[in-house]
Structures are given as structure tokens and as C-alpha cells.
Amino acid sequence: MCTFCFIPIYYLNGTSRFPLTATLSLRNASLTNTLFVIEIDYFDSACNLLRNHIDRILLLHPMESVEFVVEEKERIGGSGGNFLVRWGVMKKTVSL
């Protein structure tokens, strides 16, 4: 999953920027399955890796959510900053 993070708002015909805080919110909408997140990487507009947001596998239980914040003072991501999230689902198996 790739999500985009547009932090600055442009005004005055695109000549000035108004920085904003951006939030990546991951939500497990399943009522029964646990979601696991392997990586959350943050890239700048030129696709340079800026930060790994987790250093271990993150489990999101049914209906659980977690947030990651990019503060308004951070300018290195640029207008095309984005998150790349690698995730999967742990499904329970049923014996027949």
C-alpha cells in the first residue's frame, strides 16, 4: 500500500507555502483477523528513503488503529512525500 502525504498548501499563485502536519492512520477494519505491518517507510518527492517508522513487526488486532505523524516543521519530504506500507493479514484456519 502506498499513501501520499501532501504537507504544504500553496497560496499566492503557488509562490508561497503554508506547512501542515500530516497523519498516517492505519486501521484494521476486520472484526476477526489480526493485521501485521512489516514496514512503514517514508520517502521524499524524489523517492529517497527518509525514515523507517517501525523497527519490528507491528500487530493490529481487530478494529485497532495506530497513527504516525509528520510534523509541519519537517520540510524534507517535499510536496510529493509518501509512505510505503507493507502489510498482511493473519487468518485463522478452520479444521474440517
C-alpha positions as MATLAB code, in Angstrom:
seq = 'MCTFCFIPIYYLNGTSRFPLTATLSLRNASLTNTLFVIEIDYFDSACNLLRNHIDRILLLHPMESVEFVVEEKERIGGSGGNFLVRWGVMKKTVSL';
ca = [
       0.000    0.000    0.000;
       1.323    3.432   -0.871;
      -0.174    6.563    0.647;
       0.667   10.106   -0.303;
       1.471   12.825    2.176;
       0.860   16.339    0.855;
       2.143   18.602    3.607;
       2.464   22.131    2.209;
      -0.514   24.106    0.959;
       0.426   26.550   -1.780;
      -1.052   30.061   -1.958;
      -0.365   33.401   -3.668;
      -0.345   31.789   -7.124;
       1.855   28.946   -5.896;
       4.711   31.188   -4.786;
       4.315   30.653   -1.038;
       3.770   27.593    1.147;
       1.776   27.014    4.311;
       3.158   23.897    6.068;
       0.733   21.431    7.674;
       1.053   18.417    9.933;
       0.182   15.136    8.195;
      -1.041   11.940    9.853;
      -0.797    8.405    8.509;
      -3.555    6.404   10.190;
      -3.524    2.617    9.782;
      -6.797    0.928   10.710;
      -7.622   -2.739   10.878;
     -11.273   -2.787    9.801;
     -11.620   -6.543   10.305;
     -13.782   -7.836   13.143;
     -11.913  -11.149   13.282;
      -8.419  -11.037   11.749;
      -5.180   -9.537   13.020;
      -3.264   -7.353   10.576;
       0.533   -7.276   10.653;
       2.639   -4.370    9.411;
       6.151   -5.258    8.263;
       7.428   -1.842    7.128;
       6.374    1.781    7.137;
       8.850    3.746    5.044;
       8.671    7.491    4.401;
      10.034    8.797    1.075;
      10.566   12.292   -0.310;
       9.383   13.623   -3.674;
      12.430   12.113   -5.442;
      11.794    8.632   -3.952;
      14.692    8.881   -1.468;
      14.067    6.923    1.720;
      13.907    9.381    4.623;
      12.825    7.224    7.537;
      11.715    3.765    8.629;
       8.861    4.322   11.072;
       8.977    0.881   12.715;
      11.852   -1.401   13.649;
       9.805   -4.543   14.337;
       6.600   -6.152   13.087;
       3.560   -4.279   14.328;
       0.346   -6.207   15.056;
      -3.025   -4.511   14.734;
      -5.762   -6.574   16.346;
      -9.346   -6.455   15.041;
     -10.655   -2.859   14.920;
      -7.352   -1.459   16.269;
      -5.609    1.563   14.749;
      -2.260    3.340   15.010;
      -1.054    6.751   13.822;
       2.242    8.164   12.562;
       2.718   11.936   12.384;
       4.866   14.069   10.088;
       5.199   17.428   11.824;
       4.719   20.692    9.961;
       8.326   21.714   10.658;
       9.596   18.767    8.581;
      10.257   20.046    5.071;
      12.483   17.313    3.618;
       9.614   15.199    2.240;
       8.543   17.891   -0.181;
       5.151   18.157   -1.821;
       5.305   14.555   -3.056;
       6.338   12.876    0.178;
       4.772    9.446    0.613;
       4.571    6.398    2.820;
       5.049    2.853    1.607;
       3.368    0.354    3.929;
       3.992   -3.405    3.675;
       1.342   -5.385    5.492;
      -0.553   -8.668    5.602;
      -3.331  -10.474    7.430;
      -3.127  -13.418    9.802;
      -6.165  -15.580    9.030;
      -7.365  -18.236   11.396;
      -7.717  -21.644    9.768;
     -10.655  -23.929   10.415;
     -10.109  -27.687   10.686;
     -12.626  -29.901    8.870;
];
